[in-house]
Each structure stands twice: as structure tokens, then as C-alpha cells.
Amino acid sequence: MSPETRAIVNKVWNFCNLLRDEGLSYGDYVEQLTYLIFLKMAYEQTLPPLNKENKIPNGYDWTSLISKSGDALEMHYKHTLETLSKQPGMLGDIFRKSTNKIQNPALLERLVKLINEEVWLRLGVDVKGDIYEGLLEKNAQDTKSGAGQYFTPRAVIQAMVEVMKPAPGETICDPACGTGGFFLGAYDYITKKGGYILDRDQQRFLQEQTFTGWELVDNTARLCIMNLYLHGIGIERTPVNVADSLISLPADRFDMVLTNPPFGKKSSIKIINEEGKEDKDSVTYERDDFWASTTNKQLNFVQHIKSMLKINGRAAVVVPDNVLFEGGAGETIRRKLLEECDVHTLLRLPTGIFYAQGVKANVLFFDRKEGREEPWTKQLWIYDLRTNKHFTLKQNPLSSADFEDFIACYHPENRFGGRTETERFKCFDYDELIQRDKVNLDIFWLKDESLEDTANLPAPEVLAQEIVENLQNALEQFNSIVEELGE
């Protein structure tokens, strides 16, 4: 990081700490930065040598903000957000349902001046992106705001992208895109790590047509759009749909799906397929393309992702353990998935790596195939990165190095050949899987050393952190129950 970049980052962080003393969360701060930096960059584009047309309505642009101070600035800022939220296109998406969270006029004025001092368009894409992604990660760590549920650990994203190997010209979708981590991971791979040399048409396709996402939460969608915008993605076309992606099957099909659908409470809306029946008082989505009816949001996402893929399209999706063993609709969905798709790899993730505490999750890799009578899945390879592995968010965080053996075992260059079994990487044939009770894919074979010998227990600080995380998870669940009873 250059001294100039470091100076900007320090200013951004220092002001963030000042606002937190006023009661604002990282999420509130990032949200207000999103509005103001976007307006500043829109203004910079109207200046020489770019001389672009000002797309911000007159009287609600950057110059209108810097010309005011005190209470007049706060009032005008409020009206500006209200006006821009009603505009079409990306402008409306960025400012959708926006409100001013900085109630202290003096602090608002200082933030406007801080942003005005920098020429943001002069900063490289990587610099702007690094600043913004750093703020998003801090936001995820601010567990009181619950923002962590939208943030997938970067090491997990990098490992998934590394083995999926996205290529120029492919379309990539995330139906629960959060702040855009998978999009940026794929973008970084295509532009830097994949060894591709992109021509002008491929570069334009990458920036404007490669990525399509859905995000249900307005604030999170706004952060995602801005995150992509600062990385040079979606300048002409907004890649994020602010909507519930499960409502219907989109018109387009995609070459690849990379996603971590939301964990947590079951959906209050039940998805029904063409054979499903539902009570008259229930709100339902009719999805003829689904194999089974269920209120389990994660199982519905698995069905949804299958339908979104092109024939021979590839998917890597983070799923909680219950998707692997839940009966009823879960069994039906797993059975159909093994038959109609090539479900070739399962990565069992360690605990203690997500900001949402206590999560036990996996990454399921599968390819959609054309219809035929014979099942497409021949072998499921399972890599166990959980048993006898102990990670926490602070004392012992997960890193990219922890996935190196998995990536080597996956053999991304030729996954259908060259794979060999190891202590942590085992192969299970289709006939063996289909005969398991409820087609249970929650398979483990390594012995948990901590259950056999106390001498093999992890360090006391790691154990203590695991206990804290489990207690926090239990408290969150009880709070959720209290909220539901209150409603």
C-alpha cells in the first residue's frame, strides 16, 4: 500500500471511530460513505478531461452539499437522499430507502469535507475497492448489528473460486449476493490469477454482463452495488436485483453460480411445486421447477440454483449441515440432485469461521446435466476440513493456506481424473449414497481426537473462544424466539 493510499485509509478509519463514539455502527458509517462518495465521483466525472453529463438532478448534486453547512446542510442532505431514492436505474438503486444516520450537523459537515478533499476517480480501482472492502469486513465483525450474516469469509470465497476456475465470457450468478464477495472473487481470478489476457470485448463483457445477483435487504444491496461500482463493475448496467430471488425463475440461465444463501430462520413463505398442496391461509410461491415443497429456505435455494444453471453449468454453494441430512423434502431433493446433476464434491467446513456464530456448514459442488434415465452422479468426493480442526475469528482465524490441500485434492485442472483418496479426502459411489438412510450425505470418518484424549484438546484460549461463540449463538436463538413471541 502506497503512502498516499495509507493516508486515505487512516483518515477514513479515524473518522469512523469518531462517528462510533456518537453511536453509529460500522454499517451506518459505510452506508453514509456510500451516498457521499458516489455523489463526489459523479461530480468528478463532469470535470475535465472527462466532461461527462451530470446524471444527478440539479440542486441535489455534490456542489449543492459543499455549499452548505450546519443545520442547512443536514436538512438539504435529507432532502437529497429522498429525491435521489426516487430516480431510475443505478441512482435509484444506490439511494433506495436511504436516510441520514448522522444527526450531528458538525460531524456531517466534517465527513463531507473529508470526502471533498480527495479526488476519488484518481485513485486506482484496487485502492477504492480495498478501502471499501475493509469497511465491509469491519461491518461484518460488528456482530451487534448482525451484519456478519451477509459476509462470507474471504478465504472460503477464494478457495471456491480457485477450484471453480471462472473464465472470460462466462456468466456468473449469486442469488443471495450480500455485499458482492463472490463477484469480486471471480473478478479478481479472471483479471489476475487465472492467467487470462482479455481483449477489449472480453473486458467489457466482464464489467457489464458477467455478473447478476439478487439481494433481498435494501441496505445490503446498496453496499453490493457500490462495492462493484468502485471495482469498475456495473457502470452502465446495475448487476444487482433488489428482490427475493426465490419468487420466480429468472429468464436467463447462467454458466456458474457461486453463493452462500442466508442461514437462520425458516422462511415464512412456503414454496410449492406442481404437486404440492398448501393451506388456504398460507402465502405461497408457485415453482413448477422445484422437486419438493418446503419452508426450509436453504433447501429451496438448492432447487433454485439447479434451475438457474445452463445445461453443464457449474455451482458451488455453501449449505448448512441440515441440508445434508434433513428428511422429508430434504431426502427428495438430495435424491433428485444426485440423479439429475453430477454432485461430485463436498467440502466440510470447520466451525468458528463465520461471523454468525455456531454455524456448521459445507460447500456443495455440482453440475447441471441434460435429462436421461441413468443417474448423473457417479462418485461424490468428500473433503473433511472440520474434524480435529479448531478455528476462531480472532485467536486462530482461517486463512487461504488452510485450503491448499483441498485445492490440490480437488484437482481443478482435471477433476474427473487424477483424484486420489487421502486421510481427509474420500470417495463414495452413487450406489452407496442412495442406499444410506434418507440419502444422508452428512458423512464423516475421521475420529475426533478431543473425544478420546484430553491431551489432544486445543489450546485453552481456543476452547474459551469456542465456548463464547456457542453461548452467543444460543443467546441469539433465544432472542429470536422472544422476538417471534412478541410479534
HUDAGI-V880236 format. One record per run of one state. SS is the DSSP state (H for helix, E for strand, L for the rest). FROM is the first residue (numbers start at 0). TO is the last residue. If there is no record, write none. Layout:
ss=SS from=FROM to=TO
ss=SS from=FROM to=TO
This chain:
ss=L from=0 to=1
ss=H from=2 to=20
ss=L from=21 to=24
ss=H from=25 to=44
ss=L from=45 to=60
ss=H from=61 to=65
ss=L from=66 to=68
ss=H from=69 to=83
ss=L from=84 to=87
ss=H from=88 to=93
ss=L from=94 to=103
ss=H from=104 to=115
ss=L from=116 to=118
ss=H from=119 to=121
ss=L from=122 to=123
ss=H from=124 to=140
ss=L from=141 to=141
ss=H from=142 to=144
ss=L from=145 to=145
ss=H from=146 to=149
ss=L from=150 to=152
ss=H from=153 to=163
ss=L from=164 to=170
ss=E from=171 to=173
ss=L from=174 to=179
ss=H from=180 to=192
ss=L from=193 to=198
ss=H from=199 to=207
ss=L from=208 to=209
ss=E from=210 to=214
ss=L from=215 to=216
ss=H from=217 to=229
ss=L from=230 to=238
ss=E from=239 to=241
ss=L from=242 to=243
ss=H from=244 to=246
ss=L from=247 to=252
ss=E from=253 to=258
ss=L from=259 to=268
ss=E from=269 to=271
ss=L from=272 to=282
ss=E from=283 to=285
ss=L from=286 to=292
ss=E from=293 to=293
ss=L from=294 to=295
ss=H from=296 to=307
ss=E from=308 to=319
ss=L from=320 to=320
ss=H from=321 to=324
ss=L from=325 to=327
ss=H from=328 to=339
ss=E from=340 to=347
ss=L from=348 to=359
ss=E from=360 to=367
ss=L from=368 to=377
ss=E from=378 to=383
ss=L from=384 to=398
ss=H from=399 to=409
ss=L from=410 to=423
ss=E from=424 to=428
ss=H from=429 to=433
ss=L from=434 to=435
ss=H from=436 to=438
ss=L from=439 to=447
ss=H from=448 to=451
ss=L from=452 to=452
ss=H from=453 to=455
ss=L from=456 to=458
ss=H from=459 to=485
ss=L from=486 to=486
